Amino acid sequence: MSLEEKLKEIDEICIKLENADLGLDEGVALYEKGTKIAKECLKELNEVKGKVNVIKKEIDSYKEEDFD
């Protein structure tokens, strides 16, 4: 499942949780599912952030050379 799909699912869970007709057990189950998906998203975002930082360090390590 892509990050965008996970975020959409979290949004749908939030909408369901705002529904006053939910029972306690169903609400807890949805909350658990939402937090699990949120953790997956954070893990994925942190991995991407790490890759971006590596690329940035590589770019920053290049020195300007004088052209004669």
N, CA, C and O atoms as a GROMACS GRO file, in nm:
protein
  272
    1MET      N    1   0.086  -0.117   0.000
    1MET     CA    2   0.000   0.000   0.000
    1MET      C    3   0.091   0.124   0.000
    1MET      O    4   0.186   0.132   0.078
    2SER      N    5   0.061   0.218  -0.086
    2SER     CA    6   0.142   0.340  -0.096
    2SER      C    7   0.116   0.431   0.023
    2SER      O    8   0.017   0.416   0.094
    3LEU      N    9   0.205   0.526   0.042
    3LEU     CA   10   0.189   0.623   0.150
    3LEU      C   11   0.059   0.700   0.134
    3LEU      O   12  -0.012   0.724   0.232
    4GLU      N   13   0.028   0.738   0.013
    4GLU     CA   14  -0.095   0.813  -0.012
    4GLU      C   15  -0.219   0.731   0.024
    4GLU      O   16  -0.315   0.783   0.080
    5GLU      N   17  -0.215   0.602  -0.008
    5GLU     CA   18  -0.328   0.513   0.027
    5GLU      C   19  -0.340   0.498   0.178
    5GLU      O   20  -0.451   0.493   0.231
    6LYS      N   21  -0.226   0.489   0.246
    6LYS     CA   22  -0.228   0.477   0.392
    6LYS      C   23  -0.287   0.603   0.454
    6LYS      O   24  -0.368   0.595   0.546
    7LEU      N   25  -0.247   0.719   0.404
    7LEU     CA   26  -0.300   0.844   0.457
    7LEU      C   27  -0.450   0.856   0.433
    7LEU      O   28  -0.524   0.906   0.518
    8LYS      N   29  -0.495   0.810   0.317
    8LYS     CA   30  -0.638   0.812   0.287
    8LYS      C   31  -0.713   0.720   0.383
    8LYS      O   32  -0.822   0.754   0.430
    9GLU      N   33  -0.656   0.604   0.413
    9GLU     CA   34  -0.720   0.512   0.505
    9GLU      C   35  -0.727   0.570   0.646
    9GLU      O   36  -0.827   0.555   0.716
   10ILE      N   37  -0.620   0.638   0.688
   10ILE     CA   38  -0.622   0.704   0.818
   10ILE      C   39  -0.732   0.810   0.822
   10ILE      O   40  -0.803   0.823   0.922
   11ASP      N   41  -0.747   0.884   0.714
   11ASP     CA   42  -0.853   0.986   0.706
   11ASP      C   43  -0.990   0.922   0.718
   11ASP      O   44  -1.078   0.973   0.788
   12GLU      N   45  -1.009   0.809   0.651
   12GLU     CA   46  -1.138   0.739   0.658
   12GLU      C   47  -1.164   0.687   0.799
   12GLU      O   48  -1.278   0.690   0.847
   13ILE      N   49  -1.060   0.639   0.865
   13ILE     CA   50  -1.074   0.592   1.003
   13ILE      C   51  -1.114   0.708   1.094
   13ILE      O   52  -1.201   0.692   1.181
   14CYS      N   53  -1.052   0.823   1.075
   14CYS     CA   54  -1.086   0.941   1.156
   14CYS      C   55  -1.232   0.980   1.140
   14CYS      O   56  -1.300   1.014   1.236
   15ILE      N   57  -1.279   0.974   1.017
   15ILE     CA   58  -1.421   1.007   0.991
   15ILE      C   59  -1.511   0.909   1.065
   15ILE      O   60  -1.610   0.949   1.125
   16LYS      N   61  -1.477   0.780   1.060
   16LYS     CA   62  -1.557   0.679   1.129
   16LYS      C   63  -1.553   0.701   1.280
   16LYS      O   64  -1.654   0.685   1.348
   17LEU      N   65  -1.435   0.738   1.333
   17LEU     CA   66  -1.422   0.758   1.477
   17LEU      C   67  -1.503   0.879   1.525
   17LEU      O   68  -1.545   0.884   1.640
   18GLU      N   69  -1.524   0.974   1.437
   18GLU     CA   70  -1.604   1.092   1.472
   18GLU      C   71  -1.754   1.060   1.477
   18GLU      O   72  -1.833   1.139   1.527
   19ASN      N   73  -1.792   0.945   1.425
   19ASN     CA   74  -1.930   0.903   1.422
   19ASN      C   75  -1.972   0.860   1.563
   19ASN      O   76  -1.911   0.771   1.623
   20ALA      N   77  -2.074   0.923   1.615
   20ALA     CA   78  -2.119   0.895   1.751
   20ALA      C   79  -2.185   0.758   1.764
   20ALA      O   80  -2.207   0.712   1.876
   21ASP      N   81  -2.217   0.692   1.654
   21ASP     CA   82  -2.288   0.565   1.658
   21ASP      C   83  -2.194   0.445   1.678
   21ASP      O   84  -2.240   0.332   1.685
   22LEU      N   85  -2.063   0.470   1.685
   22LEU     CA   86  -1.968   0.360   1.703
   22LEU      C   87  -1.976   0.303   1.843
   22LEU      O   88  -1.992   0.376   1.941
   23GLY      N   89  -1.964   0.171   1.851
   23GLY     CA   90  -1.953   0.108   1.981
   23GLY      C   91  -1.810   0.120   2.031
   23GLY      O   92  -1.719   0.149   1.954
   24LEU      N   93  -1.790   0.097   2.159
   24LEU     CA   94  -1.658   0.111   2.219
   24LEU      C   95  -1.558   0.016   2.157
   24LEU      O   96  -1.447   0.056   2.123
   25ASP      N   97  -1.595  -0.111   2.142
   25ASP     CA   98  -1.504  -0.210   2.086
   25ASP      C   99  -1.463  -0.175   1.943
   25ASP      O  100  -1.346  -0.187   1.906
   26GLU      N  101  -1.561  -0.133   1.864
   26GLU     CA  102  -1.531  -0.096   1.725
   26GLU      C  103  -1.443   0.029   1.720
   26GLU      O  104  -1.353   0.039   1.637
   27GLY      N  105  -1.469   0.123   1.809
   27GLY     CA  106  -1.389   0.245   1.814
   27GLY      C  107  -1.245   0.216   1.852
   27GLY      O  108  -1.153   0.272   1.793
   28VAL      N  109  -1.226   0.129   1.950
   28VAL     CA  110  -1.091   0.093   1.992
   28VAL      C  111  -1.018   0.020   1.880
   28VAL      O  112  -0.900   0.044   1.855
   29ALA      N  113  -1.088  -0.070   1.812
   29ALA     CA  114  -1.027  -0.145   1.701
   29ALA      C  115  -0.984  -0.051   1.589
   29ALA      O  116  -0.876  -0.066   1.533
   30LEU      N  117  -1.069   0.046   1.556
   30LEU     CA  118  -1.035   0.143   1.452
   30LEU      C  119  -0.917   0.229   1.496
   30LEU      O  120  -0.828   0.259   1.416
   31TYR      N  121  -0.917   0.269   1.623
   31TYR     CA  122  -0.806   0.351   1.674
   31TYR      C  123  -0.675   0.274   1.666
   31TYR      O  124  -0.573   0.329   1.624
   32GLU      N  125  -0.677   0.147   1.704
   32GLU     CA  126  -0.556   0.064   1.696
   32GLU      C  127  -0.508   0.050   1.552
   32GLU      O  128  -0.389   0.060   1.524
   33LYS      N  129  -0.603   0.029   1.461
   33LYS     CA  130  -0.568   0.016   1.319
   33LYS      C  131  -0.507   0.147   1.268
   33LYS      O  132  -0.407   0.146   1.196
   34GLY      N  133  -0.566   0.258   1.305
   34GLY     CA  134  -0.516   0.388   1.261
   34GLY      C  135  -0.376   0.416   1.314
   34GLY      O  136  -0.292   0.467   1.240
   35THR      N  137  -0.351   0.384   1.441
   35THR     CA  138  -0.218   0.408   1.496
   35THR      C  139  -0.114   0.317   1.433
   35THR      O  140   0.001   0.356   1.416
   36LYS      N  141  -0.154   0.195   1.399
   36LYS     CA  142  -0.062   0.103   1.331
   36LYS      C  143  -0.022   0.159   1.194
   36LYS      O  144   0.095   0.159   1.157
   37ILE      N  145  -0.120   0.206   1.121
   37ILE     CA  146  -0.094   0.263   0.989
   37ILE      C  147  -0.010   0.390   1.002
   37ILE      O  148   0.081   0.413   0.922
   38ALA      N  149  -0.040   0.472   1.102
   38ALA     CA  150   0.037   0.596   1.124
   38ALA      C  151   0.184   0.564   1.152
   38ALA      O  152   0.273   0.633   1.103
   39LYS      N  153   0.210   0.460   1.232
   39LYS     CA  154   0.348   0.419   1.260
   39LYS      C  155   0.418   0.375   1.132
   39LYS      O  156   0.536   0.407   1.112
   40GLU      N  157   0.347   0.302   1.046
   40GLU     CA  158   0.404   0.261   0.918
   40GLU      C  159   0.440   0.382   0.833
   40GLU      O  160   0.545   0.386   0.769
   41CYS      N  161   0.352   0.481   0.832
   41CYS     CA  162   0.377   0.605   0.756
   41CYS      C  163   0.500   0.677   0.809
   41CYS      O  164   0.585   0.721   0.732
   42LEU      N  165   0.510   0.689   0.941
   42LEU     CA  166   0.624   0.757   1.001
   42LEU      C  167   0.754   0.684   0.970
   42LEU      O  168   0.856   0.747   0.942
   43LYS      N  169   0.750   0.552   0.973
   43LYS     CA  170   0.869   0.473   0.941
   43LYS      C  171   0.911   0.499   0.796
   43LYS      O  172   1.029   0.521   0.768
   44GLU      N  173   0.814   0.497   0.706
   44GLU     CA  174   0.842   0.521   0.565
   44GLU      C  175   0.896   0.662   0.542
   44GLU      O  176   0.991   0.681   0.466
   45LEU      N  177   0.836   0.760   0.607
   45LEU     CA  178   0.882   0.899   0.592
   45LEU      C  179   1.024   0.916   0.648
   45LEU      O  180   1.105   0.988   0.589
   46ASN      N  181   1.054   0.851   0.759
   46ASN     CA  182   1.188   0.860   0.815
   46ASN      C  183   1.292   0.795   0.724
   46ASN      O  184   1.404   0.844   0.714
   47GLU      N  185   1.255   0.686   0.657
   47GLU     CA  186   1.345   0.622   0.562
   47GLU      C  187   1.374   0.716   0.444
   47GLU      O  188   1.489   0.728   0.401
   48VAL      N  189   1.270   0.780   0.394
   48VAL     CA  190   1.288   0.874   0.283
   48VAL      C  191   1.372   0.993   0.329
   48VAL      O  192   1.459   1.040   0.255
   49LYS      N  193   1.345   1.042   0.449
   49LYS     CA  194   1.423   1.154   0.502
   49LYS      C  195   1.571   1.116   0.510
   49LYS      O  196   1.658   1.197   0.478
   50GLY      N  197   1.599   0.994   0.552
   50GLY     CA  198   1.738   0.947   0.559
   50GLY      C  199   1.803   0.945   0.422
   50GLY      O  200   1.918   0.985   0.407
   51LYS      N  201   1.729   0.899   0.321
   51LYS     CA  202   1.783   0.896   0.185
   51LYS      C  203   1.811   1.038   0.135
   51LYS      O  204   1.914   1.063   0.072
   52VAL      N  205   1.720   1.130   0.163
   52VAL     CA  206   1.738   1.269   0.121
   52VAL      C  207   1.861   1.329   0.189
   52VAL      O  208   1.938   1.401   0.127
   53ASN      N  209   1.879   1.298   0.318
   53ASN     CA  210   1.995   1.350   0.390
   53ASN      C  211   2.125   1.296   0.332
   53ASN      O  212   2.224   1.370   0.323
   54VAL      N  213   2.127   1.170   0.292
   54VAL     CA  214   2.246   1.111   0.231
   54VAL      C  215   2.278   1.183   0.099
   54VAL      O  216   2.393   1.219   0.074
   55ILE      N  217   2.177   1.204   0.018
   55ILE     CA  218   2.196   1.273  -0.110
   55ILE      C  219   2.246   1.416  -0.086
   55ILE      O  220   2.336   1.463  -0.155
   56LYS      N  221   2.185   1.483   0.012
   56LYS     CA  222   2.226   1.620   0.043
   56LYS      C  223   2.372   1.625   0.087
   56LYS      O  224   2.446   1.714   0.045
   57LYS      N  225   2.415   1.531   0.170
   57LYS     CA  226   2.554   1.528   0.215
   57LYS      C  227   2.648   1.504   0.098
   57LYS      O  228   2.757   1.562   0.091
   58GLU      N  229   2.606   1.418   0.004
   58GLU     CA  230   2.688   1.394  -0.115
   58GLU      C  231   2.703   1.522  -0.197
   58GLU      O  232   2.812   1.554  -0.243
   59ILE      N  233   2.595   1.592  -0.214
   59ILE     CA  234   2.598   1.717  -0.291
   59ILE      C  235   2.684   1.821  -0.219
   59ILE      O  236   2.764   1.891  -0.281
   60ASP      N  237   2.667   1.830  -0.086
   60ASP     CA  238   2.743   1.928  -0.007
   60ASP      C  239   2.892   1.897  -0.006
   60ASP      O  240   2.974   1.986   0.016
   61SER      N  241   2.929   1.771  -0.029
   61SER     CA  242   3.070   1.733  -0.022
   61SER      C  243   3.148   1.774  -0.147
   61SER      O  244   3.272   1.778  -0.144
   62TYR      N  245   3.079   1.804  -0.254
   62TYR     CA  246   3.148   1.850  -0.375
   62TYR      C  247   3.201   1.990  -0.353
   62TYR      O  248   3.131   2.077  -0.301
   63LYS      N  249   3.323   2.013  -0.392
   63LYS     CA  250   3.385   2.144  -0.376
   63LYS      C  251   3.383   2.215  -0.510
   63LYS      O  252   3.390   2.154  -0.617
   64GLU      N  253   3.373   2.347  -0.500
   64GLU     CA  254   3.381   2.426  -0.622
   64GLU      C  255   3.524   2.424  -0.672
   64GLU      O  256   3.619   2.437  -0.594
   65GLU      N  257   3.537   2.407  -0.800
   65GLU     CA  258   3.671   2.409  -0.859
   65GLU      C  259   3.686   2.536  -0.941
   65GLU      O  260   3.593   2.580  -1.008
   66ASP      N  261   3.804   2.594  -0.934
   66ASP     CA  262   3.832   2.713  -1.012
   66ASP      C  263   3.858   2.675  -1.156
   66ASP      O  264   3.929   2.578  -1.184
   67PHE      N  265   3.802   2.750  -1.244
   67PHE     CA  266   3.827   2.729  -1.386
   67PHE      C  267   3.934   2.829  -1.429
   67PHE      O  268   3.917   2.950  -1.413
   68ASP      N  269   4.042   2.778  -1.484
   68ASP     CA  270   4.150   2.866  -1.528
   68ASP      C  271   4.142   2.891  -1.675
   68ASP      O  272   4.226   2.963  -1.730
   0.00000   0.00000   0.00000
